Amino acid sequence: MPELQQLDADHAPAVLAFELANRAYFAASISDRGDEFYDRFADRHSAMLAEQEAGDCAFYVLVADDGSVLGRFNLYDLKDGTANLGYRVAQHVAGRGVATATVLELCRLAAARHGLRSLRAATSHANAASQKVLAKAGFVPTGPADPADLGGKPGTWYQRELEPRP
Ligand SMILES: CC(C)(COP(=O)(O)OP(=O)(O)OC[C@H]1O[C@@H](n2cnc3c(N)ncnc32)[C@H](O)[C@@H]1OP(=O)(O)O)[C@@H](O)C(=O)NCCC(=O)NCCS
């Protein structure tokens, strides 16, 4: 049973393998990370852990039973009870509801563990799968996104209010 785990140092090799295996797949719908991301992955991973330690972000990985990473689900810019959500899911499990179920789980964690009251996400008009994920997870469109935030593509911001922490 895949498990949603908060990112730690031990995840580095599996996250890099996930990014390399799916690089071309992701680049078809979102901006490629560029060669430097892969060449200097260890530095990047350490920097993410430092951001997480500082409380600015909360990074999650969906880990399969064999330790491989099936998806990444990240909360950025935690501030004033809200955060931005980003995610990517491996091609070999696409279309099985993995992103939708995990975004819903992260919505629960965002409130219960991180004390957030709402989440925002931006997606391009061309990214039909991501729009579907957000709609199925209860997000509603709130307005246009700056194309500069979406690799030059026009898009929309979505938002979801979270149930308060019990
Ligand atoms: C977007 C992404 C996370 C979806 O992951 P997933 O696990 O396949 O998503 P789900 O299975 O939960 O839902 C995808 C939905 O989109 C639909 N879909 C997939 N491709 C589609 C397309 N080209 N056009 C229309 N709908 C599409 C699926 O049928 C499914 O809807 P359904 O459940 O009603 O059938 C994945 O495609 C991905 O990682 N893409 C690259 C990175 C990315 O775009 N991240 C989001 C940035 S905003």
The ligand as an SDF file (V2000), in Angstrom:
LIG
                    3D

 48 50  0  0  0  0  0  0  0  0999 V2000
   -1.5480   15.9010  -13.5370 C   0  0  0  0  0  0  0  0  0  0  0  0
   -1.1200   14.5650  -12.9440 C   0  0  0  0  0  0  0  0  0  0  0  0
   -0.5500   14.7990  -11.5480 C   0  0  0  0  0  0  0  0  0  0  0  0
   -2.3540   13.6410  -12.8430 C   0  0  0  0  0  0  0  0  0  0  0  0
   -1.9900   12.4550  -12.1620 O   0  0  0  0  0  0  0  0  0  0  0  0
   -2.9400   11.1350  -12.1960 P   0  0  0  0  0  0  0  0  0  0  0  0
   -2.5950   10.2850  -11.0240 O   0  0  0  0  0  0  0  0  0  0  0  0
   -2.8840   10.5570  -13.5410 O   0  0  0  0  0  0  0  0  0  0  0  0
   -4.3570   11.8420  -11.9620 O   0  0  0  0  0  0  0  0  0  0  0  0
   -5.7810   11.1170  -11.6420 P   0  0  0  0  0  0  0  0  0  0  0  0
   -5.7630    9.7300  -12.1680 O   0  0  0  0  0  0  0  0  0  0  0  0
   -6.0870   11.3150  -10.1860 O   0  0  0  0  0  0  0  0  0  0  0  0
   -6.8170   12.0320  -12.4470 O   0  0  0  0  0  0  0  0  0  0  0  0
   -6.5030   12.4380  -13.7580 C   0  0  0  0  0  0  0  0  0  0  0  0
   -7.7920   12.7680  -14.4730 C   0  0  0  0  0  0  0  0  0  0  0  0
   -7.4630   13.4900  -15.6590 O   0  0  0  0  0  0  0  0  0  0  0  0
   -7.9820   12.7900  -16.7700 C   0  0  0  0  0  0  0  0  0  0  0  0
   -7.0690   13.0300  -17.8800 N   0  0  0  0  0  0  0  0  0  0  0  0
   -5.8160   12.5700  -18.0380 C   0  0  0  0  0  0  0  0  0  0  0  0
   -5.3010   13.0410  -19.1790 N   0  0  0  0  0  0  0  0  0  0  0  0
   -6.2550   13.8300  -19.7430 C   0  0  0  0  0  0  0  0  0  0  0  0
   -6.3390   14.5860  -20.9230 C   0  0  0  0  0  0  0  0  0  0  0  0
   -5.3110   14.6650  -21.7630 N   0  0  0  0  0  0  0  0  0  0  0  0
   -7.4840   15.2600  -21.1750 N   0  0  0  0  0  0  0  0  0  0  0  0
   -8.5360   15.1950  -20.3330 C   0  0  0  0  0  0  0  0  0  0  0  0
   -8.5010   14.4860  -19.1690 N   0  0  0  0  0  0  0  0  0  0  0  0
   -7.3900   13.8110  -18.8980 C   0  0  0  0  0  0  0  0  0  0  0  0
   -8.0740   11.3610  -16.3240 C   0  0  0  0  0  0  0  0  0  0  0  0
   -8.9950   10.6380  -17.1070 O   0  0  0  0  0  0  0  0  0  0  0  0
   -8.5600   11.5400  -14.8880 C   0  0  0  0  0  0  0  0  0  0  0  0
   -9.9230   11.8770  -14.8240 O   0  0  0  0  0  0  0  0  0  0  0  0
  -11.0630   10.7860  -14.4430 P   0  0  0  0  0  0  0  0  0  0  0  0
  -10.7100   10.2500  -13.1070 O   0  0  0  0  0  0  0  0  0  0  0  0
  -12.3160   11.5810  -14.4280 O   0  0  0  0  0  0  0  0  0  0  0  0
  -11.0000    9.7540  -15.5130 O   0  0  0  0  0  0  0  0  0  0  0  0
   -0.0570   13.8570  -13.8400 C   0  0  0  0  0  0  0  0  0  0  0  0
   -0.5850   13.7650  -15.1440 O   0  0  0  0  0  0  0  0  0  0  0  0
    1.2790   14.5650  -13.8740 C   0  0  0  0  0  0  0  0  0  0  0  0
    2.1250   14.3620  -13.0050 O   0  0  0  0  0  0  0  0  0  0  0  0
    1.4700   15.4000  -14.9030 N   0  0  0  0  0  0  0  0  0  0  0  0
    2.7200   16.1310  -15.0630 C   0  0  0  0  0  0  0  0  0  0  0  0
    2.9440   17.1570  -13.9400 C   0  0  0  0  0  0  0  0  0  0  0  0
    1.7720   18.1010  -13.8060 C   0  0  0  0  0  0  0  0  0  0  0  0
    1.1050   18.4640  -14.7550 O   0  0  0  0  0  0  0  0  0  0  0  0
    1.5450   18.5220  -12.5490 N   0  0  0  0  0  0  0  0  0  0  0  0
    0.4860   19.4680  -12.2240 C   0  0  0  0  0  0  0  0  0  0  0  0
    0.9810   20.8640  -12.3860 C   0  0  0  0  0  0  0  0  0  0  0  0
   -0.3170   22.0480  -12.0950 S   0  0  0  0  0  0  0  0  0  0  0  0
  1  2  1  0
  2  3  1  0
  2  4  1  0
  2 36  1  0
  4  5  1  0
  5  6  1  0
  6  7  2  0
  6  8  1  0
  6  9  1  0
  9 10  1  0
 10 11  2  0
 10 12  1  0
 10 13  1  0
 13 14  1  0
 14 15  1  0
 15 16  1  0
 15 30  1  0
 16 17  1  0
 17 18  1  0
 17 28  1  0
 18 19  1  0
 18 27  1  0
 19 20  2  0
 20 21  1  0
 21 22  1  0
 21 27  2  0
 22 23  1  0
 22 24  2  0
 24 25  1  0
 25 26  2  0
 26 27  1  0
 28 29  1  0
 28 30  1  0
 30 31  1  0
 31 32  1  0
 32 33  2  0
 32 34  1  0
 32 35  1  0
 36 37  1  0
 36 38  1  0
 38 39  2  0
 38 40  1  0
 40 41  1  0
 41 42  1  0
 42 43  1  0
 43 44  2  0
 43 45  1  0
 45 46  1  0
 46 47  1  0
 47 48  1  0
M  END
$$$$
